[in-house]
Amino acid sequence: MQLKSLRIFEAVCETGSFGAAAQQLHTVQSNVTAHIKKLEEELGAQLLERSTPVVPTSAGRLLRGHARHMLASHDEVLALLQGRQAAPGALCIGSMETTAALRLPPLLAQLHRRHPGMVMELRTGPTAFLVDEMLAGRLDCALVAGQPPQPRLQALTVFRETLVLVGSAPLAQFPTPQQLCQQPFLAFRQGCSYRQRIELLLASQGITSARIMELGSLDAILGCVAAGMGYALLPQSVVQAQQARFGVQGCALPPGLADIARVDTCLVSGPEASWSPALRAWVQLLHETVAPPQQMAEAEELLMA
């Protein structure tokens, strides 16, 4: 069934006349007649009593009830996607667990206050997993480490993190390669960008056989580090936020490893033309509340001056 045919059918039922329906829809009567005939043939039922006025049959009344819902849904979706109507909708966000734990709660709370009817879903995982979920169409957007290489995805840098070595006790200086070899590193599973940074860090220290133990959550990593089980490589902001809770300590990476220490968190999504109203509202909030990386870099330079 064509929506146009349903709209013509509704107009005939409302006006009680083929001619009046044609005038209302700014078309000719023969076009109205053709659409009604096609609908009846397609459904295998007589929909209208050709009387004066024209009235729907029992089958026509059944169709009219459903047609009204279909036309209303069509008009609502059209208004939403064309930006003529604001509605909460639904939003499925993917995020690295560290970002979800520290950065997102106040932002999601603010988004909820702006759009209390919005249905939000947050899924966490390593960067590689989140990118795969984006490409499979199972996420509206994702917060990942760095720029994704896939041309189908566009990226907006929203946070800048500084990775630090995390241990159970304060470190007066960065450990020697021998000290780093004595304990394993605790990290998320394969596909995590921070885990890749561990491998780069160890390689820079001449360590080729890294011992990396996989743990399933941020709390598990911090708890095991606090218990003296090993080291971790995590954003400094996470360590500061969780220090009182776990008692872990962070140690800055050597100046020559700035490229390893600095990680940009990017919001990746499909092309802007494909965004839902909910995703547009989320991106708008990020633009309003998160400082652009350029501003963050300038602020860092001022603090160091």
NORNORJO-V316699 format. One line per field, one symbol per residue. psi: psi as a letter, one per 40 degrees, with the letter a starting at -180 (. if undefined). A space follows every 50 residues. Layout:
psi->???
//
This chain:
psi->hidddddddddddddehdddddddefaiddddddddddddddefihdihg ahihiiaddddddddddddddddddddddddeeehhidaihhhiiidddd ddddddddddddddgdehhhhhhiiidddddddddefeidiihihihieh eeiiihhdihihiihhieiihdihiiddddediiihiiiiehdddddddd ddddeehdgihhhhieidddddddddeedaiihihddddddedddeeiii hiiidefddddhhhhihiiaideeiiddddddddddddehhidddddddd ddde.
//
